[in-house]
């Protein structure tokens, strides 16, 4: 599978290895006990079921082993991510103390640095391990094919020269607004966005994670769930709660035109009702109208995100892959 990259992960001084019996945690640092490491999670998918395990490195037994059509305790990983994000880093304080000690010890400063630098590195490794949440996926059968398809569609979406998150929208309601806004029917505020194949920094996993991100907002598509992250706040969403829609959107570009964009018409910065240029304005620029692909993500609990990309075909591939993942889950009946 293209998305399945590793059976072993290193997090700070710890190594997580996935096998048929579950996840093993080891460390090669003398004096560093495994109980200081991050919590690990195992998700096995295939043949229509999802098996979810939470593994604590400070115990020899698996805490949970539940098979269902949805992840057991879907908020467990979110809780771990929230806790990891709130953990304070200690190495900057240790480094600051080392610098102070170097300044006040005079000619013995080099000795202090020689002894202190390895300790700072050790604390940094420990911090990284304490702030990491490990999720190891073992995905087979049709579930593997679906997720591989999703990863491939995001890899293609990365080729788009223009990609944005729509943050606000307002309707044009008067003739004056129509004339001074290039004849548009709506005004949009948008934020530059990107498609990636990496998850949140504190999530360490053995698969590529298709991600849409803009500013502090990011949406991460894991094999078994969708994570929505806004700064330090994280929520998860089952695929069967998600709806992915595709539209063709016409957008008047007043700025740089993406090289891969499709120009379908032209208008004027200041336009008359009949579509011609308003001669009262000097330097009335002629503006291109482009056709973009629009991906809309919705859920019944209030999620609503709109993304525009300069290539319609790339957005169509992502929407198709997402809808295949959604259709493979059992429908949700709302009371």
Secondary structure per residue as TSV (DSSP state, phi and psi in degrees):
chain	resnum	aa	ss	phi	psi
A	1	X	-	360.0	140.9
A	2	X	-	-69.4	-28.6
A	3	X	S	-88.0	-18.5
A	4	X	B	-88.0	107.4
A	5	X	-	-108.7	-32.4
A	6	X	-	-145.8	149.3
A	7	X	S	-106.2	-1.2
A	8	X	E	-138.0	136.7
A	9	X	E	-130.3	142.8
A	10	X	E	-110.9	129.5
A	11	X	E	-129.5	105.8
A	12	X	T	59.4	-128.4
A	13	X	T	-86.3	3.3
A	14	X	E	-104.6	147.7
A	15	X	E	-122.3	127.4
A	16	X	E	-105.5	127.9
A	17	X	E	-124.5	129.2
A	18	X	E	-96.6	128.5
A	19	X	E	-135.2	-179.7
A	20	X	T	-62.8	-29.0
A	21	X	T	-84.6	-9.1
A	22	X	E	134.2	-147.1
A	23	X	E	-112.5	134.9
A	24	X	E	-109.6	142.5
A	25	X	E	-120.4	130.7
A	26	X	E	-138.5	161.2
A	27	X	E	-144.1	142.6
A	28	X	-	-108.0	7.9
A	29	X	S	-90.9	118.4
A	30	X	T	-58.6	136.1
A	31	X	T	80.7	-1.7
A	32	X	-	-103.9	110.7
A	33	X	-	-82.2	149.9
A	34	X	G	-62.2	-24.2
A	35	X	G	-65.4	-13.8
A	36	X	G	-85.5	-3.7
A	37	X	S	-85.0	178.5
A	38	X	-	-77.1	165.9
A	39	X	E	-81.1	140.8
A	40	X	E	-111.2	152.9
A	41	X	E	-135.0	141.4
A	42	X	E	-120.5	130.1
A	43	X	E	-125.2	121.3
A	44	X	E	-111.5	129.1
A	45	X	E	-129.2	142.3
A	46	X	E	156.6	153.2
A	47	X	T	55.9	35.9
A	48	X	T	82.5	2.0
A	49	X	E	-124.6	160.9
A	50	X	E	-126.8	123.0
A	51	X	E	-108.1	128.2
A	52	X	E	-122.6	129.2
A	53	X	E	-128.1	139.6
A	54	X	E	-111.6	125.9
A	55	X	E	-120.1	121.3
A	56	X	-	-95.8	123.6
A	57	X	T	-60.5	-20.0
A	58	X	T	-90.0	13.7
A	59	X	-	-134.9	156.9
A	60	X	S	-95.6	-3.9
A	61	X	S	-116.1	154.1
A	62	X	-	-79.0	134.4
A	63	X	S	-75.6	-40.5
A	64	X	-	-139.0	145.3
A	65	X	-	-149.0	89.6
A	66	X	E	-124.5	132.7
A	67	X	E	-108.1	126.6
A	68	X	E	-157.0	-179.1
A	69	X	S	-85.8	-0.1
A	70	X	S	-143.5	155.1
A	71	X	-	-59.3	138.5
A	72	X	T	-68.4	137.4
A	73	X	T	47.6	67.5
A	74	X	T	-60.5	-16.4
A	75	X	T	-90.4	0.2
A	76	X	H	-63.4	-49.0
A	77	X	H	-65.2	-37.8
A	78	X	H	-61.0	-43.5
A	79	X	H	-60.8	-41.8
A	80	X	H	-65.0	-41.0
A	81	X	H	-64.7	-40.6
A	82	X	H	-64.0	-43.9
A	83	X	H	-64.8	-41.3
A	84	X	H	-64.4	-40.1
A	85	X	H	-65.8	-27.8
A	86	X	H	-85.2	-10.2
A	87	X	S	-71.0	135.4
A	88	X	-	-82.5	140.9
A	89	X	-	-79.0	134.6
A	90	X	-	-100.8	-24.6
A	91	X	H	-62.6	-33.3
A	92	X	H	-61.5	-35.9
A	93	X	H	-69.7	-39.3
A	94	X	H	-65.6	-40.1
A	95	X	H	-64.9	-42.1
A	96	X	H	-62.1	-41.5
A	97	X	H	-64.1	-37.4
A	98	X	H	-65.0	-41.0
A	99	X	H	-65.0	-40.0
A	100	X	H	-63.2	-44.1
A	101	X	H	-62.5	-36.9
A	102	X	H	-64.4	-38.8
A	103	X	H	-72.0	-33.8
A	104	X	H	-92.2	-10.0
A	105	X	S	-94.9	0.2
A	106	X	G	60.4	-125.7
A	107	X	G	-67.7	-16.0
A	108	X	G	-90.3	7.5
A	109	X	H	-61.2	-39.3
A	110	X	H	-64.0	-34.5
A	111	X	H	-66.7	-42.2
A	112	X	H	-61.2	-43.5
A	113	X	H	-64.4	-43.9
A	114	X	H	-60.2	-36.7
A	115	X	H	-80.9	-35.9
A	116	X	H	-79.3	-32.3
A	117	X	H	-60.4	-46.8
A	118	X	H	-59.1	-34.7
A	119	X	H	-67.7	-40.2
A	120	X	H	-61.2	-43.1
A	121	X	H	-62.7	-39.4
A	122	X	H	-64.0	-43.3
A	123	X	H	-64.8	-38.1
A	124	X	H	-63.5	-41.1
A	125	X	H	-62.7	-41.6
A	126	X	H	-65.6	-40.6
A	127	X	H	-60.9	-45.0
A	128	X	H	-62.0	-40.8
A	129	X	H	-66.5	-39.7
A	130	X	H	-68.8	-25.4
A	131	X	T	-98.8	11.4
A	132	X	-	-106.7	142.2
A	133	X	E	-118.0	121.3
A	134	X	E	-100.5	128.6
A	135	X	E	-128.9	118.1
A	136	X	E	-106.4	125.2
A	137	X	E	-106.4	137.8
A	138	X	E	-125.8	97.2
A	139	X	E	-114.8	131.2
A	140	X	-	-134.4	174.9
A	141	X	H	58.8	-144.6
A	142	X	H	-65.6	-30.9
A	143	X	H	-60.5	-38.2
A	144	X	H	-66.6	-42.9
A	145	X	H	-62.9	-42.7
A	146	X	H	-63.2	-44.8
A	147	X	H	-70.5	-35.8
A	148	X	H	-62.8	-37.9
A	149	X	H	-63.2	-42.0
A	150	X	H	-64.4	-44.6
A	151	X	H	-60.7	-42.8
A	152	X	H	-63.0	-38.4
A	153	X	H	-66.7	-35.2
A	154	X	H	-72.8	-35.0
A	155	X	H	-61.5	-37.6
A	156	X	H	-71.7	-37.5
A	157	X	H	-61.7	-26.8
A	158	X	T	-62.5	-18.4
A	159	X	T	-78.6	-13.2
A	160	X	-	-65.0	132.1
A	161	X	S	-78.2	-21.2
A	162	X	-	-129.4	127.6
A	163	X	E	-150.6	129.1
A	164	X	E	-141.8	153.6
A	165	X	E	-101.7	126.1
A	166	X	E	-80.2	119.0
A	167	X	E	-101.2	-21.1
A	168	X	E	-157.5	152.0
A	169	X	E	-145.1	139.8
A	170	X	E	-142.4	139.0
A	171	X	E	-81.3	141.9
A	172	X	-	-79.5	123.8
A	173	X	-	-119.5	-4.5
A	174	X	S	-135.7	161.3
A	175	X	H	-63.7	-38.8
A	176	X	H	-62.0	-45.6
A	177	X	H	-60.7	-39.8
A	178	X	H	-60.2	-44.4
A	179	X	H	-69.0	-38.7
A	180	X	H	-91.4	0.9
A	181	X	T	-122.6	37.4
A	182	X	T	61.8	23.1
A	183	X	T	78.6	17.5
A	184	X	-	-74.5	153.7
A	185	X	S	-94.0	-20.6
A	186	X	E	-143.4	153.0
A	187	X	E	-106.1	137.5
A	188	X	E	-122.9	138.8
A	189	X	E	-103.7	134.3
A	190	X	E	-137.6	158.6
A	191	X	E	-125.0	134.6
A	192	X	E	-57.6	135.4
A	193	X	-	-131.3	174.4
A	194	X	E	-150.5	155.7
A	195	X	E	-107.0	134.5
A	196	X	E	-135.4	173.5
A	197	X	S	-124.1	36.2
A	198	X	-	-131.9	144.3
A	199	X	-	-88.2	-168.1
A	200	X	-	-59.1	148.7
A	201	X	T	-56.6	-33.3
A	202	X	T	-87.7	-2.4
A	203	X	E	-98.2	119.5
A	204	X	E	-110.4	120.8
A	205	X	E	-142.4	164.3
A	206	X	S	-96.6	8.6
A	207	X	B	-123.1	157.7
A	208	X	-	-67.7	143.5
A	209	X	-	-118.2	101.9
A	210	X	E	-58.0	129.8
A	211	X	E	-139.9	137.7
A	212	X	E	-111.0	129.1
A	213	X	E	-140.2	143.4
A	214	X	E	-152.9	118.8
A	215	X	T	60.5	-130.1
A	216	X	T	-88.2	-1.6
A	217	X	E	-97.5	136.4
A	218	X	E	-148.7	147.7
A	219	X	E	-122.5	122.8
A	220	X	E	-115.4	126.2
A	221	X	E	-103.7	98.2
A	222	X	-	-85.5	165.7
A	223	X	S	-58.9	-31.7
A	224	X	S	-111.4	-6.6
A	225	X	-	-165.5	169.1
A	226	X	E	-114.8	127.9
A	227	X	E	-102.2	132.1
A	228	X	E	-114.7	121.1
A	229	X	E	-123.2	128.9
A	230	X	E	-127.9	99.1
A	231	X	T	66.2	-123.3
A	232	X	T	-91.1	-3.6
A	233	X	E	-92.3	129.4
A	234	X	E	-127.9	137.3
A	235	X	E	-133.9	154.8
A	236	X	E	-118.7	161.2
A	237	X	E	-145.9	131.4
A	238	X	-	-73.7	145.9
A	239	X	G	-58.4	-34.4
A	240	X	G	-71.5	-9.9
A	241	X	G	-91.1	-6.3
A	242	X	E	-98.0	144.0
A	243	X	E	-125.8	126.7
A	244	X	E	-111.7	118.5
A	245	X	E	-113.3	150.8
A	246	X	E	-122.5	134.0
A	247	X	E	-136.7	159.4
A	248	X	E	-100.5	118.6
A	249	X	E	-112.8	132.5
A	250	X	E	-94.2	130.3
A	251	X	E	-135.4	131.3
A	252	X	E	-87.4	115.8
A	253	X	E	-92.0	113.6
A	254	X	S	-92.4	-12.7
A	255	X	S	-107.9	-156.2
A	256	X	-	-60.8	139.8
A	257	X	-	-92.4	125.7
A	258	X	-	-57.7	134.7
A	259	X	T	-58.4	-27.8
A	260	X	T	-97.6	8.4
A	261	X	-	-75.6	154.7
A	262	X	E	-105.3	112.6
A	263	X	E	-82.8	122.8
A	264	X	E	-112.2	-11.0
A	265	X	E	-169.6	178.3
A	266	X	E	-136.7	153.6
A	267	X	E	-143.5	-169.1
A	268	X	E	-123.7	148.8
A	269	X	S	-56.1	-43.9
A	270	X	S	-118.8	119.5
A	271	X	B	-124.9	146.5
A	272	X	-	-81.0	168.5
A	273	X	T	-61.5	-32.1
A	274	X	T	-80.9	1.4
A	275	X	S	96.1	-8.3
A	276	X	S	-82.9	169.7
A	277	X	B	-73.9	144.2
A	278	X	-	-83.3	109.1
A	279	X	T	-70.8	-8.3
A	280	X	T	-73.4	-17.7
A	281	X	S	-104.0	128.9
A	282	X	T	-78.3	156.8
A	283	X	T	52.0	43.0
A	284	X	-	-76.8	99.1
A	285	X	-	-72.3	145.7
A	286	X	E	-87.6	125.9
A	287	X	E	-113.9	140.6
A	288	X	E	-81.5	147.3
A	289	X	E	-106.5	121.3
A	290	X	E	-109.7	153.9
A	291	X	E	-105.2	118.4
A	292	X	E	-110.9	162.1
A	293	X	E	-92.8	133.7
A	294	X	E	-118.1	121.0
A	295	X	E	-103.7	123.1
A	296	X	E	-113.6	126.5
A	297	X	E	-111.4	123.6
A	298	X	E	-133.0	156.7
A	299	X	E	-145.0	160.8
A	300	X	T	-68.6	-18.4
A	301	X	T	-94.7	14.0
A	302	X	S	113.2	-5.4
A	303	X	-	-66.0	132.4
A	304	X	E	-152.8	104.9
A	305	X	E	-129.8	136.9
A	306	X	E	-124.4	125.4
A	307	X	E	-123.3	134.6
A	308	X	E	-111.3	139.6
A	309	X	E	-130.7	151.1
A	310	X	S	-72.1	-16.8
A	311	X	-	-117.9	119.3
A	312	X	H	-63.0	-41.5
A	313	X	H	-60.7	-36.0
A	314	X	H	-68.8	-39.6
A	315	X	H	-67.6	-38.1
A	316	X	H	-60.3	-41.1
A	317	X	H	-64.7	-41.3
A	318	X	H	-65.6	-46.1
A	319	X	H	-61.4	-39.8
A	320	X	H	-64.5	-44.1
A	321	X	H	-65.2	-40.4
A	322	X	H	-64.8	-42.9
A	323	X	H	-67.4	-29.4
A	324	X	H	-66.4	-40.7
A	325	X	H	-66.6	-37.7
A	326	X	H	-67.8	-44.2
A	327	X	H	-65.7	-24.7
A	328	X	T	-76.0	-14.4
A	329	X	S	-92.3	155.3
A	330	X	-	-67.0	144.3
A	331	X	-	-64.7	153.5
A	332	X	-	-101.1	127.7
A	333	X	-	-99.8	117.8
A	334	X	-	-91.2	131.8
A	335	X	-	-86.4	360.0
